Amino acid sequence: MIKEIYPNETLPVCYYLYSFEGALCDKHWNDIDEDKKLELKKKIS
């Protein structure tokens, strides 16, 4: 939904995505490993 509202804003979308993932995993978004971040980005592209 965020990507639909802000289609040209890739960085904030990623931060929101990482924050949601972090909340689900009880982690800070910055502690999510790079492989997982890449997997999440692929799902929204």
C-alpha positions as CSV (number, residue, x, y, z in Angstrom):
1,M,0.0,0.0,0.0
2,I,2.8,2.4,0.8
3,K,4.5,1.7,-2.5
4,E,1.3,2.4,-4.3
5,I,1.0,5.8,-2.6
6,Y,4.7,6.6,-3.1
7,P,5.8,4.7,-6.2
8,N,9.1,6.7,-6.6
9,E,10.1,6.5,-3.0
10,T,12.1,3.3,-2.7
11,L,14.2,4.1,0.4
12,P,11.4,4.9,2.8
13,V,9.5,1.9,1.6
14,C,12.4,-0.3,2.5
15,Y,12.7,1.2,5.9
16,Y,9.0,0.6,6.6
17,L,9.4,-3.0,5.3
18,Y,12.4,-3.6,7.5
19,S,10.6,-2.1,10.5
20,F,7.6,-4.3,10.0
21,E,9.8,-7.4,9.7
22,G,11.7,-6.3,12.8
23,A,8.5,-5.9,14.7
24,L,7.3,-9.4,13.7
25,C,10.7,-10.9,14.7
26,D,11.2,-8.8,17.8
27,K,14.4,-7.2,16.3
28,H,15.5,-3.7,15.5
29,W,15.2,-3.2,11.7
30,N,18.9,-2.7,11.5
31,D,19.6,-6.1,12.9
32,I,17.9,-7.9,10.0
33,D,20.5,-9.7,7.9
34,E,21.2,-8.5,4.4
35,D,19.9,-11.7,2.8
36,K,16.5,-11.2,4.5
37,K,16.5,-7.6,3.4
38,L,17.1,-8.6,-0.2
39,E,14.4,-11.2,0.0
40,L,11.9,-8.6,1.3
41,K,12.9,-6.1,-1.4
42,K,12.3,-8.7,-4.1
43,K,8.8,-9.3,-2.8
44,I,7.8,-5.7,-3.3
45,S,9.5,-5.1,-6.7
